[in-house]
Amino acid sequence: MPSTLLSPNVQEKMGNVERSAEVEEAAKSTGSSFVRRKKRLPLSERVIPKILLACALVSIFTTMGIVVTLLVETVAFFQRVPLSAFLFDTKWTPLFQPQHFGIWPLLAGTFMVTIIAGAVALPIGLATAIFLSEYASDRVRRVIKPILEVLAGIPTVVYGYFALTFVTPLIRAVLPETGIFNALSASLVVGIMILPMVASLSEDAMVSVPRAMREGAYALGATRLEVALKVVVPAALSGIIASFVLALSRAIGETMIVTIAAGATPKLTLNPLESIQTMTAYIVQVSLGDTPHGTIEYYSIYVVGMTLFVVTLLMNLLARWIARRFREAY
Amino acid sequence: MDAEKRLVVRKWANRVAAGVFFLATMLGIAVLVVLIGAILRDGLPWLSWEFLTNFPSRIPEKAGIKSALFGSLWLMALTAPIAFVLGVATAIYLEEYAKPGRLTRIIQTNIHNLAGVPSIVFGILGLTLFVRGIGLGRSVLAGALTMALLVLPIIVVAAQEAIRAVPNSLRHASYALGATRWQTIRRVVLPAALPSILTGTILAMSRAIGETAPLIMIGALTFIAFVPTSPLDAFTVLPIQIFNWVSRPQEAFHHLAAAGIIVLLIVLLSMNLTAVLLRNTFQKRY
């Protein structure tokens, strides 16, 4: 019995079990659209999700590309330089003889910049966030927030120029022994660069603290300061700390400011008035020169890049974990 | 201390703190004003029509930013479509097609982590993959591909938010009329989300136009005295030309850098303005 002779009703009653291969065949050959439409979507509905998925996978491939690239060349590096020399040497001089490959001077430079930048950006950023979320009127906030966004959108090469031609002379006027390239000037400006990030992410966290909690405190006679410090900040603490970690991670990865203003002298020092070198600045220094492919100097940028990638990745994961793990439920 | 005295102290503490918080906020704004002031002071006298239309030169008085300006233009013209298509496609997939599950979660987490990867690491990727790996050389195209991957997370997140903001009632209405899923996305969801997506894309592009480090990595820092004519030509961009001038010891080149910065900031500001206007004009309420 050809299926086309059946009314849809009868066919439905027959159910899937009854619909034999022969019936399917017949449906296909006669071009009956009834059975087919149920089975097959139009071409666009089948192909487009796959294309979209392929696009979404590009970001996965990007991460894999980064990891594989760094890993392969890092392995090549460690085939020539023993890991112990990388971890225990205290000098970093891959670009001239005698070559040393101790990562610590670069790490020390990077962390000095990060710590000073954090000392500037974290307190000021948090204070800004408290002002915007607890003290400022709507009108004031509507003016100040876009200005902070402008600050966040300024290219880092511009900040580098500012550090070298404005902040450094200022520091040298007060402390004449400061070098033209010094860690302090670069760090202060990195601090200014990450300030809007701390302020806006912390403010987001604080604004999402429900009004009822503030009003409870006000009803007990608390001042604005007490509400801010004893209710809002503790309630938003996970978001605030996450914003701190993210901002510090940004400071670690910052490149142009430190390349322009902090110099190119990898050394273990605690004196911020001296020239230092960060991991990022080293990578730029090598790629500015014409380093031939396959040399040890060439591989060294991948080792430093790998270190940088791992450190910032861990910090970004930490920030996400803090934000999730310690989120207060209201 | 009796209660009344304590109240006075608490009120004063509040007032002092309000002042401190206000000053902290003003500090950021003050720095912005000083920064822009210093740059205008250094660069404005050097800004001229010749500065825009001359190629870089060893003689500061004759130096200009023509090649950098065109390089930035080329880079944007190639980066924007690549990043836009990839970013919007990813967002549509994640918001409209993906079922909650392992793969979706991995993609989502991965995009967030990519957003936090230092830009210079993208430079290393670009150098290895595009410049050397598939042999594009130190070309505009290699730079654009690198830049597209760098800004991709920004566009994806912006587009996801835009798509999520389209109310479900619109989708249901479309399905009720017999539209398929893709027809609904293409004719209902995307048009409604487009202004927000474009705003996000413009902001991502303004990030790309100011990026320096990844392009230095892929080798865009050579003396370029011509305008690129094809995607495979060598190039330089505004931030790199600025960096080039800043790194020279002579004072005159610093002034050129400042003049270049003014041009760069004007470009950025007009892009941001466009984004804001776009957002305000097309903001729909459902």
Interface residues (C-beta under 8 A of the other chain):
Chain A: L41 P42 S44 E45 I48 P49 I51 L52 L53 C55 A56 L57 V58 S59 I60 T62 T63 G65 I66 T69 L70 E73 P123 I124 A127 T128 I130 F131 L132 Y135 A136 I144 I147 L148 E149 V150 L151 G153 I154 P155 T156 V157 V158 Y159 G160 Y161 F162 L164 T165 F166 I192 L195 P196 A199 T223 R224 L225 E226 A228 L246 S249 R250 I252 G253 E254 T255 M256 T259 I260 T280 I283 V284 S287 L288 H293 I301 Y302 G305 L308 F309 T312 L313 M315 N316 L317 R320
Chain B: R10 K11 A13 N14 A17 A18 V20 F21 F22 A24 T25 L27 G28 I29 V31 L32 V34 L35 A38 I39 D42 V85 L86 A89 T90 I92 Y93 L94 Y97 A98 I106 I107 N110 I111 H112 N113 L114 G116 V117 P118 S119 I120 V121 F122 G123 I124 L125 L127 T128 L129 R132 L149 L152 P153 V156 T180 R181 W182 S206 R207 I209 G210 E211 T212 A213 I216 M217 G219 L221 P239 I242 F243 V246 S247 H254 A257 A258 I261 L264 L265 L268 L269 N272
